[in-house]
């Protein structure tokens, strides 16, 4: 996660790095990339709210909604059972909160989603070694 303001030139550089990493990433790493990218964009969107940059905020939050949809779409509801269904519901809740954050320019909604997604990310990182050796 970055605490810095959104910078389009840095975003292009990071995009090139990410695209290079995607080609060689395992499925666990790809999900982690989605989580990290979403958290980065939420941090930037929160900064846009603080600076009154409404267009930047809207673009970043739209990107977050798309990334969360990708996370939701990556769930295997058959194999994942209750856990996958709970994550799906949580991702849908996060999407609604981000849409509300966009409409109201509410950094509190973004903070809430960042906290929830941060918890998921921490758990995801923790299971990484087990998943990669399985």
N, CA, C and O atoms as CSV, one atom per row, in Angstrom:
chain,resi,resn,atom,element,x,y,z
A,1,UNK,N,N,0.828,-1.174,0.000
A,1,UNK,CA,C,0.000,0.000,0.000
A,1,UNK,C,C,0.876,1.242,0.000
A,1,UNK,O,O,1.918,1.296,0.654
A,2,UNK,N,N,0.440,2.202,-0.727
A,2,UNK,CA,C,1.202,3.439,-0.820
A,2,UNK,C,C,0.444,4.562,-0.135
A,2,UNK,O,O,-0.773,4.679,-0.281
A,3,UNK,N,N,1.156,5.377,0.603
A,3,UNK,CA,C,0.538,6.516,1.249
A,3,UNK,C,C,0.656,7.775,0.422
A,3,UNK,O,O,0.286,8.854,0.884
A,4,UNK,N,N,1.165,7.659,-0.795
A,4,UNK,CA,C,1.409,8.822,-1.632
A,4,UNK,C,C,0.213,9.123,-2.513
A,4,UNK,O,O,-0.626,8.259,-2.770
A,5,UNK,N,N,0.149,10.352,-2.965
A,5,UNK,CA,C,-0.916,10.770,-3.870
A,5,UNK,C,C,-0.796,10.016,-5.190
A,5,UNK,O,O,0.290,9.581,-5.573
A,6,UNK,N,N,-1.905,9.869,-5.867
A,6,UNK,CA,C,-1.929,9.210,-7.158
A,6,UNK,C,C,-1.118,10.015,-8.162
A,6,UNK,O,O,-1.320,11.220,-8.313
A,7,UNK,N,N,-0.209,9.349,-8.839
A,7,UNK,CA,C,0.648,9.987,-9.819
A,7,UNK,C,C,0.545,9.183,-11.109
A,7,UNK,O,O,0.981,8.032,-11.144
A,8,UNK,N,N,-0.028,9.762,-12.182
A,8,UNK,CA,C,-0.221,9.009,-13.419
A,8,UNK,C,C,1.072,8.452,-14.014
A,8,UNK,O,O,1.071,7.359,-14.579
A,9,UNK,N,N,2.171,9.192,-13.893
A,9,UNK,CA,C,3.438,8.696,-14.449
A,9,UNK,C,C,3.931,7.485,-13.675
A,9,UNK,O,O,4.401,6.512,-14.265
A,10,UNK,N,N,3.822,7.543,-12.351
A,10,UNK,CA,C,4.214,6.392,-11.537
A,10,UNK,C,C,3.264,5.224,-11.777
A,10,UNK,O,O,3.685,4.068,-11.754
A,11,UNK,N,N,1.989,5.519,-12.006
A,11,UNK,CA,C,1.005,4.470,-12.260
A,11,UNK,C,C,1.369,3.707,-13.532
A,11,UNK,O,O,1.238,2.484,-13.581
A,12,UNK,N,N,1.823,4.419,-14.553
A,12,UNK,CA,C,2.221,3.761,-15.800
A,12,UNK,C,C,3.425,2.854,-15.563
A,12,UNK,O,O,3.481,1.741,-16.087
A,13,UNK,N,N,4.379,3.326,-14.782
A,13,UNK,CA,C,5.559,2.527,-14.461
A,13,UNK,C,C,5.158,1.281,-13.675
A,13,UNK,O,O,5.601,0.173,-13.974
A,14,UNK,N,N,4.317,1.482,-12.668
A,14,UNK,CA,C,3.872,0.355,-11.856
A,14,UNK,C,C,3.063,-0.624,-12.687
A,14,UNK,O,O,3.154,-1.836,-12.488
A,15,UNK,N,N,2.270,-0.105,-13.620
A,15,UNK,CA,C,1.488,-0.967,-14.491
A,15,UNK,C,C,2.395,-1.880,-15.314
A,15,UNK,O,O,2.103,-3.063,-15.485
A,16,UNK,N,N,3.482,-1.330,-15.817
A,16,UNK,CA,C,4.428,-2.136,-16.578
A,16,UNK,C,C,5.056,-3.215,-15.699
A,16,UNK,O,O,5.239,-4.351,-16.137
A,17,UNK,N,N,5.381,-2.862,-14.476
A,17,UNK,CA,C,5.936,-3.847,-13.544
A,17,UNK,C,C,4.929,-4.950,-13.248
A,17,UNK,O,O,5.273,-6.132,-13.238
A,18,UNK,N,N,3.691,-4.557,-13.009
A,18,UNK,CA,C,2.653,-5.530,-12.692
A,18,UNK,C,C,2.400,-6.447,-13.871
A,18,UNK,O,O,2.294,-7.662,-13.699
A,19,UNK,N,N,2.301,-5.880,-15.081
A,19,UNK,CA,C,2.040,-6.707,-16.245
A,19,UNK,C,C,3.159,-7.721,-16.464
A,19,UNK,O,O,2.905,-8.852,-16.879
A,20,UNK,N,N,4.373,-7.322,-16.188
A,20,UNK,CA,C,5.483,-8.261,-16.284
A,20,UNK,C,C,5.375,-9.349,-15.241
A,20,UNK,O,O,5.699,-10.504,-15.515
A,21,UNK,N,N,4.921,-8.998,-14.041
A,21,UNK,CA,C,4.777,-9.967,-12.968
A,21,UNK,C,C,3.608,-10.912,-13.170
A,21,UNK,O,O,3.649,-12.053,-12.711
A,22,UNK,N,N,2.567,-10.454,-13.849
A,22,UNK,CA,C,1.383,-11.271,-14.058
A,22,UNK,C,C,1.709,-12.494,-14.903
A,22,UNK,O,O,1.196,-13.583,-14.647
A,23,UNK,N,N,2.547,-12.321,-15.892
A,23,UNK,CA,C,2.866,-13.423,-16.796
A,23,UNK,C,C,3.502,-14.598,-16.069
A,23,UNK,O,O,3.315,-15.748,-16.468
A,24,UNK,N,N,4.248,-14.322,-15.011
A,24,UNK,CA,C,4.951,-15.400,-14.318
A,24,UNK,C,C,4.349,-15.731,-12.956
A,24,UNK,O,O,4.914,-16.539,-12.218
A,25,UNK,N,N,3.224,-15.129,-12.611
A,25,UNK,CA,C,2.655,-15.305,-11.277
A,25,UNK,C,C,1.780,-16.548,-11.193
A,25,UNK,O,O,1.101,-16.921,-12.150
A,26,UNK,N,N,1.813,-17.180,-10.018
A,26,UNK,CA,C,0.907,-18.288,-9.753
A,26,UNK,C,C,-0.455,-17.718,-9.333
A,26,UNK,O,O,-0.549,-16.526,-9.041
A,27,UNK,N,N,-1.500,-18.536,-9.298
A,27,UNK,CA,C,-2.835,-18.016,-8.955
A,27,UNK,C,C,-2.878,-17.308,-7.600
A,27,UNK,O,O,-3.572,-16.301,-7.462
A,28,UNK,N,N,-2.166,-17.801,-6.620
A,28,UNK,CA,C,-2.155,-17.148,-5.308
A,28,UNK,C,C,-1.565,-15.745,-5.428
A,28,UNK,O,O,-2.102,-14.796,-4.857
A,29,UNK,N,N,-0.477,-15.612,-6.157
A,29,UNK,CA,C,0.162,-14.304,-6.336
A,29,UNK,C,C,-0.739,-13.357,-7.118
A,29,UNK,O,O,-0.756,-12.157,-6.847
A,30,UNK,N,N,-1.486,-13.881,-8.081
A,30,UNK,CA,C,-2.388,-13.021,-8.855
A,30,UNK,C,C,-3.474,-12.411,-7.964
A,30,UNK,O,O,-3.794,-11.229,-8.090
A,31,UNK,N,N,-4.030,-13.211,-7.076
A,31,UNK,CA,C,-5.044,-12.683,-6.157
A,31,UNK,C,C,-4.411,-11.639,-5.245
A,31,UNK,O,O,-5.018,-10.606,-4.963
A,32,UNK,N,N,-3.204,-11.905,-4.790
A,32,UNK,CA,C,-2.527,-10.928,-3.931
A,32,UNK,C,C,-2.286,-9.624,-4.691
A,32,UNK,O,O,-2.401,-8.543,-4.113
A,33,UNK,N,N,-1.956,-9.713,-5.971
A,33,UNK,CA,C,-1.778,-8.505,-6.782
A,33,UNK,C,C,-3.081,-7.711,-6.868
A,33,UNK,O,O,-3.069,-6.482,-6.789
A,34,UNK,N,N,-4.203,-8.414,-7.028
A,34,UNK,CA,C,-5.501,-7.733,-7.070
A,34,UNK,C,C,-5.796,-7.037,-5.745
A,34,UNK,O,O,-6.263,-5.898,-5.724
A,35,UNK,N,N,-5.521,-7.725,-4.646
A,35,UNK,CA,C,-5.736,-7.135,-3.326
A,35,UNK,C,C,-4.872,-5.895,-3.137
A,35,UNK,O,O,-5.353,-4.856,-2.684
A,36,UNK,N,N,-3.595,-6.010,-3.486
A,36,UNK,CA,C,-2.675,-4.883,-3.325
A,36,UNK,C,C,-3.071,-3.695,-4.194
A,36,UNK,O,O,-3.046,-2.548,-3.749
A,37,UNK,N,N,-3.437,-3.989,-5.444
A,37,UNK,CA,C,-3.827,-2.911,-6.361
A,37,UNK,C,C,-5.081,-2.197,-5.861
A,37,UNK,O,O,-5.186,-0.974,-5.957
A,38,UNK,N,N,-6.018,-2.959,-5.334
A,38,UNK,CA,C,-7.245,-2.352,-4.819
A,38,UNK,C,C,-6.953,-1.464,-3.622
A,38,UNK,O,O,-7.472,-0.352,-3.529
A,39,UNK,N,N,-6.127,-1.948,-2.709
A,39,UNK,CA,C,-5.766,-1.147,-1.539
A,39,UNK,C,C,-5.004,0.119,-1.944
A,39,UNK,O,O,-5.234,1.188,-1.379
A,40,UNK,N,N,-4.116,0.003,-2.902
A,40,UNK,CA,C,-3.379,1.182,-3.391
A,40,UNK,C,C,-4.324,2.225,-3.971
A,40,UNK,O,O,-4.195,3.417,-3.692
A,41,UNK,N,N,-5.273,1.766,-4.780
A,41,UNK,CA,C,-6.211,2.695,-5.409
A,41,UNK,C,C,-7.137,3.342,-4.373
A,41,UNK,O,O,-7.490,4.514,-4.503
A,42,UNK,N,N,-7.524,2.588,-3.356
A,42,UNK,CA,C,-8.358,3.185,-2.311
A,42,UNK,C,C,-7.588,4.257,-1.543
A,42,UNK,O,O,-8.148,5.291,-1.181
A,43,UNK,N,N,-6.314,4.007,-1.300
A,43,UNK,CA,C,-5.489,5.015,-0.631
A,43,UNK,C,C,-5.429,6.279,-1.477
A,43,UNK,O,O,-5.560,7.389,-0.962
A,44,UNK,N,N,-5.231,6.102,-2.775
A,44,UNK,CA,C,-5.172,7.249,-3.678
A,44,UNK,C,C,-6.527,7.967,-3.750
A,44,UNK,O,O,-6.575,9.197,-3.789
A,45,UNK,N,N,-7.614,7.209,-3.768
A,45,UNK,CA,C,-8.952,7.813,-3.821
A,45,UNK,C,C,-9.227,8.620,-2.558
A,45,UNK,O,O,-9.824,9.695,-2.615
A,46,UNK,N,N,-8.794,8.100,-1.434
A,46,UNK,CA,C,-8.964,8.836,-0.176
A,46,UNK,C,C,-8.200,10.161,-0.237
A,46,UNK,O,O,-8.690,11.188,0.233
A,47,UNK,N,N,-7.009,10.132,-0.813
A,47,UNK,CA,C,-6.243,11.361,-1.004
A,47,UNK,C,C,-6.951,12.342,-1.920
A,47,UNK,O,O,-6.925,13.551,-1.691
A,48,UNK,N,N,-7.581,11.816,-2.956
A,48,UNK,CA,C,-8.351,12.684,-3.868
A,48,UNK,C,C,-9.499,13.360,-3.131
A,48,UNK,O,O,-9.776,14.536,-3.364
A,49,UNK,N,N,-10.163,12.635,-2.254
A,49,UNK,CA,C,-11.248,13.225,-1.473
A,49,UNK,C,C,-10.700,14.360,-0.615
A,49,UNK,O,O,-11.296,15.434,-0.545
A,50,UNK,N,N,-9.573,14.121,0.031
A,50,UNK,CA,C,-8.973,15.139,0.898
A,50,UNK,C,C,-8.604,16.401,0.121
A,50,UNK,O,O,-8.676,17.510,0.650
A,51,UNK,N,N,-8.206,16.220,-1.144
A,51,UNK,CA,C,-7.802,17.365,-1.970
A,51,UNK,C,C,-8.941,17.924,-2.807
A,51,UNK,O,O,-8.758,18.917,-3.512
A,52,UNK,N,N,-10.114,17.303,-2.740
A,52,UNK,CA,C,-11.256,17.771,-3.518
A,52,UNK,C,C,-11.175,17.422,-4.993
A,52,UNK,O,O,-11.802,18.094,-5.811
A,53,UNK,N,N,-10.438,16.416,-5.350
A,53,UNK,CA,C,-10.283,15.991,-6.745
A,53,UNK,C,C,-11.354,14.952,-7.080
A,53,UNK,O,O,-11.122,13.747,-6.977
A,54,UNK,N,N,-12.511,15.431,-7.477
A,54,UNK,CA,C,-13.665,14.562,-7.663
A,54,UNK,C,C,-13.515,13.602,-8.838
A,54,UNK,O,O,-13.935,12.448,-8.747
A,55,UNK,N,N,-12.928,14.056,-9.926
A,55,UNK,CA,C,-12.776,13.191,-11.100
A,55,UNK,C,C,-11.797,12.057,-10.792
A,55,UNK,O,O,-12.063,10.898,-11.111
A,56,UNK,N,N,-10.674,12.393,-10.175
A,56,UNK,CA,C,-9.697,11.369,-9.810
A,56,UNK,C,C,-10.279,10.359,-8.845
A,56,UNK,O,O,-10.059,9.155,-8.978
A,57,UNK,N,N,-11.034,10.863,-7.858
A,57,UNK,CA,C,-11.693,9.987,-6.883
A,57,UNK,C,C,-12.618,9.011,-7.591
A,57,UNK,O,O,-12.588,7.811,-7.319
A,58,UNK,N,N,-13.434,9.523,-8.494
A,58,UNK,CA,C,-14.411,8.682,-9.193
A,58,UNK,C,C,-13.719,7.607,-10.034
A,58,UNK,O,O,-14.143,6.452,-10.039
A,59,UNK,N,N,-12.668,7.984,-10.736
A,59,UNK,CA,C,-11.945,7.013,-11.563
A,59,UNK,C,C,-11.301,5.927,-10.708
A,59,UNK,O,O,-11.366,4.743,-11.039
A,60,UNK,N,N,-10.685,6.337,-9.617
A,60,UNK,CA,C,-10.022,5.370,-8.747
A,60,UNK,C,C,-11.016,4.429,-8.076
A,60,UNK,O,O,-10.771,3.226,-7.990
A,61,UNK,N,N,-12.134,4.968,-7.601
A,61,UNK,CA,C,-13.125,4.110,-6.957
A,61,UNK,C,C,-13.791,3.173,-7.968
A,61,UNK,O,O,-14.126,2.035,-7.639
A,62,UNK,N,N,-13.978,3.655,-9.189
A,62,UNK,CA,C,-14.499,2.779,-10.251
A,62,UNK,C,C,-13.532,1.622,-10.481
A,62,UNK,O,O,-13.948,0.472,-10.627
A,63,UNK,N,N,-12.257,1.932,-10.512
A,63,UNK,CA,C,-11.234,0.892,-10.673
A,63,UNK,C,C,-11.293,-0.107,-9.520
A,63,UNK,O,O,-11.162,-1.313,-9.733
A,64,UNK,N,N,-11.489,0.390,-8.308
A,64,UNK,CA,C,-11.597,-0.496,-7.132
A,64,UNK,C,C,-12.788,-1.438,-7.259
A,64,UNK,O,O,-12.687,-2.623,-6.939
A,65,UNK,N,N,-13.910,-0.913,-7.724
A,65,UNK,CA,C,-15.107,-1.737,-7.895
A,65,UNK,C,C,-14.835,-2.839,-8.915
A,65,UNK,O,O,-15.254,-3.980,-8.722
A,66,UNK,N,N,-14.141,-2.508,-9.990
A,66,UNK,CA,C,-13.808,-3.504,-11.008
A,66,UNK,C,C,-12.865,-4.563,-10.439
A,66,UNK,O,O,-13.046,-5.753,-10.698
A,67,UNK,N,N,-11.864,-4.143,-9.669
A,67,UNK,CA,C,-10.928,-5.100,-9.081
A,67,UNK,C,C,-11.629,-6.011,-8.074
A,67,UNK,O,O,-11.350,-7.208,-8.018
A,68,UNK,N,N,-12.523,-5.453,-7.293
A,68,UNK,CA,C,-13.265,-6.290,-6.337
A,68,UNK,C,C,-14.174,-7.270,-7.083
A,68,UNK,O,O,-14.373,-8.399,-6.635
A,69,UNK,N,N,-14.719,-6.840,-8.212
A,69,UNK,CA,C,-15.516,-7.762,-9.037
A,69,UNK,C,C,-14.643,-8.909,-9.545
A,69,UNK,O,O,-15.101,-10.048,-9.629
A,70,UNK,N,N,-13.395,-8.613,-9.881
A,70,UNK,CA,C,-12.462,-9.672,-10.295
A,70,UNK,C,C,-12.195,-10.642,-9.147
A,70,UNK,O,O,-12.158,-11.857,-9.344
A,71,UNK,N,N,-12.011,-10.098,-7.952
A,71,UNK,CA,C,-11.815,-10.955,-6.783
A,71,UNK,C,C,-13.044,-11.831,-6.559
A,71,UNK,O,O,-12.921,-13.031,-6.310
A,72,UNK,N,N,-14.214,-11.236,-6.647
A,72,UNK,CA,C,-15.456,-11.990,-6.469
A,72,UNK,C,C,-15.593,-13.060,-7.549
A,72,UNK,O,O,-16.020,-14.183,-7.277
A,73,UNK,N,N,-15.229,-12.701,-8.762
A,73,UNK,CA,C,-15.322,-13.653,-9.866
A,73,UNK,C,C,-14.325,-14.793,-9.781
A,73,UNK,O,O,-14.519,-15.834,-10.408
A,74,UNK,N,N,-13.264,-14.610,-9.014
A,74,UNK,CA,C,-12.255,-15.663,-8.894
A,74,UNK,C,C,-12.634,-16.726,-7.868
A,74,UNK,O,O,-11.959,-17.748,-7.748
A,75,UNK,N,N,-13.716,-16.482,-7.130
A,75,UNK,CA,C,-14.137,-17.444,-6.109
A,75,UNK,C,C,-14.733,-18.690,-6.753
A,75,UNK,O,O,-15.492,-18.603,-7.718
A,76,UNK,N,N,-14.380,-19.844,-6.209
A,76,UNK,CA,C,-14.973,-21.108,-6.629
A,76,UNK,C,C,-16.025,-21.467,-5.589
A,76,UNK,O,O,-15.715,-22.039,-4.544
A,77,UNK,N,N,-17.275,-21.124,-5.890
A,77,UNK,CA,C,-18.348,-21.294,-4.921
A,77,UNK,C,C,-18.643,-22.765,-4.620
A,77,UNK,O,O,-19.113,-23.087,-3.529
A,78,UNK,N,N,-18.374,-23.652,-5.569
A,78,UNK,CA,C,-18.597,-25.080,-5.326
A,78,UNK,C,C,-17.554,-25.643,-4.372
A,78,UNK,O,O,-17.895,-26.239,-3.350
A,79,UNK,N,N,-16.295,-25.455,-4.703
A,79,UNK,CA,C,-15.222,-25.997,-3.872
A,79,UNK,C,C,-15.023,-25.194,-2.594
A,79,UNK,O,O,-14.622,-25.740,-1.567
A,80,UNK,N,N,-15.303,-23.902,-2.659
A,80,UNK,CA,C,-15.057,-23.028,-1.516
A,80,UNK,C,C,-16.128,-23.059,-0.451
A,80,UNK,O,O,-15.895,-22.631,0.679
A,81,UNK,N,N,-17.299,-23.561,-0.797
A,81,UNK,CA,C,-18.372,-23.712,0.175
A,81,UNK,C,C,-18.757,-22.418,0.870
A,81,UNK,O,O,-18.865,-21.359,0.250
A,82,UNK,N,N,-18.961,-22.534,2.174
A,82,UNK,CA,C,-19.430,-21.409,2.975
A,82,UNK,C,C,-18.442,-20.252,2.965
A,82,UNK,O,O,-18.845,-19.091,2.898
A,83,UNK,N,N,-17.159,-20.558,3.030
A,83,UNK,CA,C,-16.152,-19.501,3.028
A,83,UNK,C,C,-16.231,-18.677,1.749
A,83,UNK,O,O,-16.204,-17.447,1.801
A,84,UNK,N,N,-16.328,-19.338,0.613
A,84,UNK,CA,C,-16.413,-18.627,-0.661
A,84,UNK,C,C,-17.692,-17.791,-0.740
A,84,UNK,O,O,-17.668,-16.662,-1.230
A,85,UNK,N,N,-18.802,-18.342,-0.258
A,85,UNK,CA,C,-20.061,-17.580,-0.278
A,85,UNK,C,C,-19.980,-16.368,0.643
A,85,UNK,O,O,-20.481,-15.297,0.303
A,86,UNK,N,N,-19.351,-16.529,1.805
A,86,UNK,CA,C,-19.186,-15.397,2.717
A,86,UNK,C,C,-18.293,-14.322,2.109
A,86,UNK,O,O,-18.573,-13.131,2.243
A,87,UNK,N,N,-17.224,-14.735,1.446
A,87,UNK,CA,C,-16.353,-13.766,0.765
A,87,UNK,C,C,-17.101,-13.056,-0.349
A,87,UNK,O,O,-16.958,-11.845,-0.521
A,88,UNK,N,N,-17.899,-13.800,-1.108
A,88,UNK,CA,C,-18.696,-13.183,-2.180
A,88,UNK,C,C,-19.595,-12.095,-1.597
A,88,UNK,O,O,-19.669,-10.988,-2.128
A,89,UNK,N,N,-20.276,-12.422,-0.499
A,89,UNK,CA,C,-21.167,-11.452,0.136
A,89,UNK,C,C,-20.383,-10.250,0.670
A,89,UNK,O,O,-20.844,-9.112,0.573
A,90,UNK,N,N,-19.212,-10.501,1.227
A,90,UNK,CA,C,-18.385,-9.411,1.743
A,90,UNK,C,C,-17.895,-8.518,0.607
A,90,UNK,O,O,-17.885,-7.295,0.743
A,91,UNK,N,N,-17.489,-9.115,-0.509
A,91,UNK,CA,C,-17.065,-8.329,-1.669
A,91,UNK,C,C,-18.224,-7.472,-2.190
A,91,UNK,O,O,-18.018,-6.324,-2.585
A,92,UNK,N,N,-19.441,-8.027,-2.192
A,92,UNK,CA,C,-20.598,-7.247,-2.629
A,92,UNK,C,C,-20.852,-6.079,-1.679
A,92,UNK,O,O,-21.180,-4.977,-2.119
A,93,UNK,N,N,-20.701,-6.317,-0.389
A,93,UNK,CA,C,-20.856,-5.247,0.600
A,93,UNK,C,C,-19.808,-4.158,0.362
A,93,UNK,O,O,-20.121,-2.968,0.392
A,94,UNK,N,N,-18.557,-4.577,0.125
A,94,UNK,CA,C,-17.489,-3.611,-0.125
A,94,UNK,C,C,-17.801,-2.767,-1.353
A,94,UNK,O,O,-17.567,-1.558,-1.356
A,95,UNK,N,N,-18.319,-3.390,-2.377
A,95,UNK,CA,C,-18.681,-2.661,-3.595
A,95,UNK,C,C,-19.725,-1.595,-3.287
A,95,UNK,O,O,-19.598,-0.452,-3.725
A,96,UNK,N,N,-20.758,-1.971,-2.530
A,96,UNK,CA,C,-21.798,-0.987,-2.166
A,96,UNK,C,C,-21.202,0.160,-1.358
A,96,UNK,O,O,-21.567,1.316,-1.572
A,97,UNK,N,N,-20.299,-0.135,-0.443
A,97,UNK,CA,C,-19.680,0.917,0.385
A,97,UNK,C,C,-18.823,1.850,-0.473
A,97,UNK,O,O,-18.807,3.060,-0.248
A,98,UNK,N,N,-18.108,1.286,-1.462
A,98,UNK,CA,C,-17.286,2.132,-2.331
A,98,UNK,C,C,-18.156,3.006,-3.227
A,98,UNK,O,O,-17.804,4.153,-3.505
A,99,UNK,N,N,-19.274,2.479,-3.676
A,99,UNK,CA,C,-20.198,3.298,-4.469
A,99,UNK,C,C,-20.744,4.445,-3.627
A,99,UNK,O,O,-20.875,5.570,-4.109
A,100,UNK,N,N,-21.057,4.160,-2.379
A,100,UNK,CA,C,-21.521,5.197,-1.462
A,100,UNK,C,C,-20.407,6.218,-1.195
A,100,UNK,O,O,-20.661,7.421,-1.136
A,101,UNK,N,N,-19.183,5.730,-1.036
A,101,UNK,CA,C,-18.038,6.632,-0.828
A,101,UNK,C,C,-17.899,7.582,-2.004
A,101,UNK,O,O,-17.575,8.755,-1.824
A,102,UNK,N,N,-18.140,7.083,-3.198
A,102,UNK,CA,C,-18.021,7.916,-4.384
A,102,UNK,C,C,-19.122,8.981,-4.416
A,102,UNK,O,O,-18.848,10.153,-4.675
A,103,UNK,N,N,-20.347,8.575,-4.155
A,103,UNK,CA,C,-21.476,9.507,-4.202
A,103,UNK,C,C,-21.341,10.588,-3.131
A,103,UNK,O,O,-21.620,11.760,-3.381
A,104,UNK,N,N,-20.910,10.182,-1.939
A,104,UNK,CA,C,-20.850,11.127,-0.809
A,104,UNK,C,C,-19.467,11.718,-0.565
A,104,UNK,O,O,-19.301,12.555,0.322
A,105,UNK,N,N,-18.476,11.292,-1.339
A,105,UNK,CA,C,-17.085,11.676,-1.080
A,105,UNK,C,C,-16.737,11.395,0.386
A,105,UNK,O,O,-16.221,12.254,1.101
A,106,UNK,N,N,-17.033,10.183,0.798
A,106,UNK,CA,C,-16.915,9.771,2.190
A,106,UNK,C,C,-15.676,8.895,2.388
A,106,UNK,O,O,-15.676,7.714,2.039
A,107,UNK,N,N,-14.626,9.486,2.950
A,107,UNK,CA,C,-13.396,8.736,3.216
A,107,UNK,C,C,-13.621,7.653,4.262
A,107,UNK,O,O,-12.898,6.657,4.283
A,108,UNK,N,N,-14.619,7.832,5.135
A,108,UNK,CA,C,-14.919,6.822,6.146
A,108,UNK,C,C,-15.331,5.496,5.530
A,108,UNK,O,O,-14.947,4.435,6.021
A,109,UNK,N,N,-16.109,5.550,4.459
A,109,UNK,CA,C,-16.495,4.321,3.754
A,109,UNK,C,C,-15.264,3.637,3.160
A,109,UNK,O,O,-15.133,2.414,3.208
A,110,UNK,N,N,-14.383,4.434,2.612
A,110,UNK,CA,C,-13.154,3.871,2.040
A,110,UNK,C,C,-12.311,3.236,3.136
A,110,UNK,O,O,-11.776,2.142,2.956
A,111,UNK,N,N,-12.192,3.917,4.270
A,111,UNK,CA,C,-11.423,3.364,5.386
A,111,UNK,C,C,-11.996,2.025,5.844
A,111,UNK,O,O,-11.253,1.091,6.146
A,112,UNK,N,N,-13.325,1.943,5.890
A,112,UNK,CA,C,-13.967,0.691,6.292
A,112,UNK,C,C,-13.605,-0.438,5.333
A,112,UNK,O,O,-13.233,-1.528,5.768
A,113,UNK,N,N,-13.711,-0.181,4.041
A,113,UNK,CA,C,-13.407,-1.206,3.046
A,113,UNK,C,C,-11.914,-1.557,3.084
A,113,UNK,O,O,-11.543,-2.722,2.943
A,114,UNK,N,N,-11.076,-0.560,3.271
A,114,UNK,CA,C,-9.645,-0.834,3.372
A,114,UNK,C,C,-9.349,-1.754,4.552
A,114,UNK,O,O,-8.515,-2.652,4.447
A,115,UNK,N,N,-10.018,-1.537,5.654
A,115,UNK,CA,C,-9.825,-2.378,6.831
A,115,UNK,C,C,-10.266,-3.814,6.544
A,115,UNK,O,O,-9.551,-4.763,6.865
A,116,UNK,N,N,-11.433,-3.967,5.944
A,116,UNK,CA,C,-11.938,-5.302,5.616
A,116,UNK,C,C,-11.025,-6.015,4.624
A,116,UNK,O,O,-10.674,-7.180,4.812
A,117,UNK,N,N,-10.647,-5.302,3.572
A,117,UNK,CA,C,-9.800,-5.909,2.551
A,117,UNK,C,C,-8.400,-6.177,3.098
A,117,UNK,O,O,-7.747,-7.142,2.702
A,118,UNK,N,N,-7.946,-5.323,4.003
A,118,UNK,CA,C,-6.651,-5.546,4.640
A,118,UNK,C,C,-6.635,-6.830,5.452
A,118,UNK,O,O,-5.631,-7.541,5.479
A,119,UNK,N,N,-7.749,-7.128,6.115
A,119,UNK,CA,C,-7.854,-8.383,6.868
A,119,UNK,C,C,-7.799,-9.587,5.932
A,119,UNK,O,O,-7.129,-10.580,6.216
A,120,UNK,N,N,-8.508,-9.484,4.822
A,120,UNK,CA,C,-8.482,-10.573,3.832
A,120,UNK,C,C,-7.077,-10.740,3.284
A,120,UNK,O,O,-6.592,-11.861,3.133
A,121,UNK,N,N,-6.423,-9.624,2.986
A,121,UNK,CA,C,-5.059,-9.679,2.454
A,121,UNK,C,C,-4.114,-10.337,3.452
A,121,UNK,O,O,-3.296,-11.172,3.069
A,122,UNK,N,N,-4.217,-9.972,4.719
A,122,UNK,CA,C,-3.345,-10.562,5.735
A,122,UNK,C,C,-3.525,-12.069,5.802
A,122,UNK,O,O,-2.546,-12.810,5.880
A,123,UNK,N,N,-4.769,-12.525,5.772
A,123,UNK,CA,C,-5.032,-13.963,5.788
A,123,UNK,C,C,-4.495,-14.622,4.522
A,123,UNK,O,O,-3.953,-15.726,4.569
A,124,UNK,N,N,-4.650,-13.939,3.393
A,124,UNK,CA,C,-4.190,-14.481,2.123
A,124,UNK,C,C,-2.669,-14.638,2.121
A,124,UNK,O,O,-2.146,-15.656,1.669
A,125,UNK,N,N,-1.980,-13.648,2.618
A,125,UNK,CA,C,-0.518,-13.715,2.693
A,125,UNK,C,C,-0.099,-14.848,3.626
A,125,UNK,O,O,0.857,-15.569,3.344
A,126,UNK,N,N,-0.820,-15.001,4.737
A,126,UNK,CA,C,-0.468,-16.034,5.714
A,126,UNK,C,C,-0.592,-17.445,5.151
A,126,UNK,O,O,0.190,-18.322,5.517
A,127,UNK,N,N,-1.566,-17.679,4.265
A,127,UNK,CA,C,-1.715,-19.023,3.712
A,127,UNK,C,C,-0.821,-19.266,2.505
A,127,UNK,O,O,-0.755,-20.387,2.001
A,128,UNK,N,N,-0.138,-18.238,2.040
A,128,UNK,CA,C,0.704,-18.368,0.850
A,128,UNK,C,C,1.659,-19.542,0.853
A,128,UNK,O,O,1.654,-20.330,-0.093
A,129,UNK,N,N,2.481,-19.691,1.882
A,129,UNK,CA,C,3.424,-20.810,1.889
A,129,UNK,C,C,2.733,-22.171,1.807
A,129,UNK,O,O,3.238,-23.079,1.147
A,130,UNK,N,N,1.598,-22.320,2.460
A,130,UNK,CA,C,0.878,-23.600,2.424
A,130,UNK,C,C,0.332,-23.879,1.030
A,130,UNK,O,O,0.393,-25.010,0.547
A,131,UNK,N,N,-0.199,-22.852,0.391
A,131,UNK,CA,C,-0.793,-22.999,-0.926
A,131,UNK,C,C,0.285,-23.319,-1.971
A,131,UNK,O,O,0.081,-24.158,-2.849
A,132,UNK,N,N,1.409,-22.655,-1.865
A,132,UNK,CA,C,2.459,-22.845,-2.869
A,132,UNK,C,C,3.132,-24.198,-2.767
A,132,UNK,O,O,3.657,-24.691,-3.765
A,133,UNK,N,N,3.135,-24.818,-1.588
A,133,UNK,CA,C,3.764,-26.123,-1.450
A,133,UNK,C,C,2.786,-27.265,-1.700
A,133,UNK,O,O,3.189,-28.418,-1.853
A,134,UNK,N,N,1.483,-26.931,-1.741
A,134,UNK,CA,C,0.464,-27.991,-1.934
A,134,UNK,C,C,0.441,-28.483,-3.356
A,134,UNK,O,O,-0.349,-29.366,-3.691
